Amino acid sequence: MKEKDLAKPILSFKFVVTEDDLPSRPDKFLAKKMPWRSRTFFQKMINSGEVTINGKKCRRGRYLCADETIIVDISNYQQEFSPPNSISIDKIYEDDDILVINKAPGVIVHPTGRHLYNTLMNAVHSEYADAEYRPRLIHRLDKDTSGALVLAKNEPARSELARQIENRKVTKNYLALSHGVFSCRSGEINLPIGHGNYSHIRIKQEISEKGLRAKSIFNVLASAPCVQGFPAGLSLVKVRLITGRTHQIRLHLSAIGHPILADKLYGRETDCFIENIKIDTQLLHAWKFGCYHPVTRKEIEFIAALPPVFSGCVKELFKPFR
């Protein structure tokens, strides 16, 4: 099936069932894949024939099998189409095989049920509308996380970069401005992460013995023990991801008592000020991304400049950081 054109109205979602999804019924499967809707909502869609499996209407009570294709028709629940002309694409690097973008904070990367348009990928598909292969993501960033985002411009490049990520051959270094002064300048955080079963927020994760292994390595680059409004001080921290679990850095730093500033999900406030700088989004930035070029196999590293608010805070609190 041809890849969906995200520069045009989105009328359906397609999923392929894997062994990891099983056992599951269609309504439960879809509620997991599209957590902005409830199982009851999908049960109604199934009953009305708006969900098909391998091209045929499905029954709500049947169990899914691996490799089955599920298509969800959302045309009756369509948002008003918004042309992707308001999202700018800040390119760090581009060649015939890869595209690297410095994503701004507050920008959604890929369409979801609540936000079908005005995402970064809508804008990418619009700019590369005439390309035989539209750039595809090899990893993602949260809406409020800024920084380096890497896309593949052909299928061999996508496959090779995906292999490197799976085999942990890439390096991802982030910068975070977090609460408190650390007791040590560097260390490892080894805390398993699983879905937050007791939260009404569907995307929230939690530290759980039953979760997946998660490892982060941190280095404190600078500390400010005396900051007005922050009695415990603030720290600028570099975090390298060894694994790549959902919300890993945010949850790990929060778990050791140093939540990221203005992290609405795991932090202490939704907004705040440093001097006259208003901070209304988490200060977490995907600073450096290193990998092997999918064609030349040479080691390459991309560095994304800090966004203005983050950069302004660093200049106010510490010596200019480079």
Buried (B, 14 or more C-beta within 10 A) or exposed (E): EEEBEBBBBBEEBEBEBEEEBEEBBBBBBBBBBBBEBBBEBBBBBBEEEBBBBEEEEBEBEEEBEEEBEBBBBBEEEEBEEEEBEEBEBBEBBBEEBBBBBBBBBEBBBEBBBEBBBBBBBBBBBBBBEEEEEBBBBBBBBBBBBBBBBBBBBBEEBBEBBBEBBEEEEBBBBBBBBBBBBBEEEEBEBEBBBBBBEEEEEBBBBBBBEEBBEBBBBBBBBBBBEEBEEBEEBBBBBBBBBBBBBBBBBBBBBBBBEBBBBBBBBBBBBEEBEBEEBEBBBBBBBBBBBBBBBBBEEEEBEBBBBBBEBBBBBBBEBBEEBE
